[in-house]
Amino acid sequence: MQTQSIHILRHAMAILVVLSVSLLLWQHYGMTKVLRLDASTPNAYQPVDDRSQGGLSHAEVSRQNNAMVLQCDIRKSAYQWPYCQIRITLAPMPNGINLAGYDYVIFDLSRSGPGPEKVRVYLNNFETQSSVNDSTSLKVNELLLDIKNTQSAIPLNLFRVASWWVEYKNIPLIDTDMRINNVPVIEISTPGFAPEGKHSITIRSIEFYGKWISQTRLLFVIVASWLAFGSGWLGFELFAYRQRLQQEKKQRDDLETINRVLEIQAEVLSTKAQLDPLTGALNRDGLRELLQKEWPHTLPADAQLSILFADLDHFKQINDRYGHAIGDEVLKQFASLVKSKIRKTDGFVRWGGEEFLIACPHMPAELAIGLAEKIRSSICEAQWPESIAVTCSCGVASLVAGEDFDGLIERADKALYQAKRGGRNRVEVG
Ligand SMILES: Nc1nc2c(ncn2[C@@H]2O[C@H](COP(=O)(O)OP(=O)(O)OP(=O)(O)O)[C@@H](O)[C@H]2O)c(=O)[nH]1
């Protein structure tokens, strides 16, 4: 990983840590949502009493000093559980309010009258088995609230499905879990054993408190973000790594190609440096290299080496008569003819203007003389530009024991001289 990437990674991680901690702190100390019900909110407040069950109790609801007050006259009757209650409608059924998103509730209420200092609170949940036309079909989640607990936070998970409702409605066990995800109605009722007499319940406010996002959900979001960030970063690094590898490979390939080209160029240049550009014959440097290849150190005393000098006859006249360009053509054709007669291992060298040397390693004198004759006759018989009658003279010498290379050259040169003196177009042995 490159330093710059590590730098960016550190920054990104620091930002994520700060963001995660800030979100958790914000969730803990803030992000609060409140649902408040009081006399000023547009909810319907209805009195309910036991007369519908055959009782004689009487309930009335009125607004007093910004509070809703339930006035209740509990009377003994044939109905076993006389009661009064105030019904607060949160939403028209089958809709309700999702109170599951809240954590606790604070009641600001008071009561007066005989009997225990308690009220019953019902959060009625509309569920699949509930019916719009039957208010008793809503699941009753019940809490017996001690009046001294008003104004304190009461966790919503303290509510329990009322056992009397389960029994009364014969609800299967599987459906008796507490749910407050769709509450259209809240009811606040006199306690279970309310004695006969005048009762009143004053409700100033009911406040539900919750968080916009629960801690569990926030943690899930944070962990998911970290995972996404980690995978994203890994993916990015992998991609960058592959890019770098590809780039490095390309650079390596380019360098190898350049190296190959340079090697070839060097080879070509070195070969060119040893060649005569007009005839393609070796120059004297080329001859030295050829002999060194054959005998790397010094020429051994018993080395077998023959040298031929071949020189075009009266070449000056050709130049003078036909021009330099034709002279060049003759030189090229001469070189090409000689090359076709010698072995690959022989060295064909342009020694001077129209004088050529053929070095034949491991060739005895007889064969060298034969080769010189072959060259001479082929030159003599060949077709030349402008039908010029071209001939050449040859001097041949083979290395004798104890002789050095210069001595050999000298003998071959002398033989060539003799051939010229002897009338040209002939081979002489030195
Ligand atoms: N066209 C051409 N002529 C060249 C080149 N190199 C040398 N010559 C000519 O070759 C001629 C050699 O002349 P000489 O040394 O007098 O030899 P010659 O005329 O061949 O006579 P002999 O060797 O005695 O038969 C000169 O006129 C040079 O100018 C070349 O590359 N191209």
Ligand as a Chemical Component Dictionary entry (heavy atoms), coordinates in Angstrom:
data_LIG
# 
_chem_comp.id                   LIG 
_chem_comp.type                 NON-POLYMER 
_chem_comp.pdbx_formal_charge   0 
_chem_comp.three_letter_code    LIG 
# 
loop_
_chem_comp_atom.comp_id 
_chem_comp_atom.atom_id 
_chem_comp_atom.alt_atom_id 
_chem_comp_atom.type_symbol 
_chem_comp_atom.charge 
_chem_comp_atom.model_Cartn_x 
_chem_comp_atom.model_Cartn_y 
_chem_comp_atom.model_Cartn_z 
_chem_comp_atom.pdbx_ordinal 
LIG N1  N1  N 0 34.269 3.310  -59.804 1  
LIG C1  C1  C 0 35.139 3.166  -58.807 2  
LIG N2  N2  N 0 36.454 3.234  -59.049 3  
LIG C2  C2  C 0 37.331 3.048  -58.047 4  
LIG C3  C3  C 0 36.910 2.811  -56.744 5  
LIG N3  N3  N 0 38.014 2.635  -55.942 6  
LIG C4  C4  C 0 39.104 2.816  -56.758 7  
LIG N4  N4  N 0 38.689 3.037  -58.017 8  
LIG C5  C5  C 0 39.496 3.270  -59.199 9  
LIG O1  O1  O 0 40.221 2.127  -59.539 10 
LIG C6  C6  C 0 41.287 2.520  -60.323 11 
LIG C7  C7  C 0 42.490 1.703  -60.017 12 
LIG O2  O2  O 0 43.457 1.991  -60.968 13 
LIG P1  P1  P 0 44.906 1.371  -60.937 14 
LIG O3  O3  O 0 45.421 1.275  -59.525 15 
LIG O4  O4  O 0 45.710 2.143  -61.874 16 
LIG O5  O5  O 0 44.721 -0.069 -61.456 17 
LIG P2  P2  P 0 44.174 -0.640 -62.808 18 
LIG O6  O6  O 0 43.703 0.389  -63.683 19 
LIG O7  O7  O 0 43.082 -1.638 -62.407 20 
LIG O8  O8  O 0 45.328 -1.376 -63.410 21 
LIG P3  P3  P 0 45.938 -2.751 -62.958 22 
LIG O9  O9  O 0 45.516 -3.022 -61.576 23 
LIG O10 O10 O 0 47.369 -2.618 -63.048 24 
LIG O11 O11 O 0 45.339 -3.740 -63.891 25 
LIG C8  C8  C 0 41.501 3.990  -60.079 26 
LIG O12 O12 O 0 41.183 4.711  -61.255 27 
LIG C9  C9  C 0 40.561 4.321  -58.981 28 
LIG O13 O13 O 0 40.028 5.603  -59.132 29 
LIG C10 C10 C 0 35.518 2.734  -56.483 30 
LIG O14 O14 O 0 35.045 2.521  -55.396 31 
LIG N5  N5  N 0 34.677 2.932  -57.537 32 
# 
loop_
_chem_comp_bond.comp_id 
_chem_comp_bond.atom_id_1 
_chem_comp_bond.atom_id_2 
_chem_comp_bond.value_order 
_chem_comp_bond.pdbx_ordinal 
LIG N1  C1  SING 1  
LIG C1  N2  DOUB 2  
LIG C1  N5  SING 3  
LIG N2  C2  SING 4  
LIG C2  C3  DOUB 5  
LIG C2  N4  SING 6  
LIG C3  N3  SING 7  
LIG C3  C10 SING 8  
LIG N3  C4  DOUB 9  
LIG C4  N4  SING 10 
LIG N4  C5  SING 11 
LIG C5  O1  SING 12 
LIG C5  C9  SING 13 
LIG O1  C6  SING 14 
LIG C6  C7  SING 15 
LIG C6  C8  SING 16 
LIG C7  O2  SING 17 
LIG O2  P1  SING 18 
LIG P1  O3  DOUB 19 
LIG P1  O4  SING 20 
LIG P1  O5  SING 21 
LIG O5  P2  SING 22 
LIG P2  O6  DOUB 23 
LIG P2  O7  SING 24 
LIG P2  O8  SING 25 
LIG O8  P3  SING 26 
LIG P3  O9  DOUB 27 
LIG P3  O10 SING 28 
LIG P3  O11 SING 29 
LIG C8  O12 SING 30 
LIG C8  C9  SING 31 
LIG C9  O13 SING 32 
LIG C10 O14 DOUB 33 
LIG C10 N5  SING 34 
# 
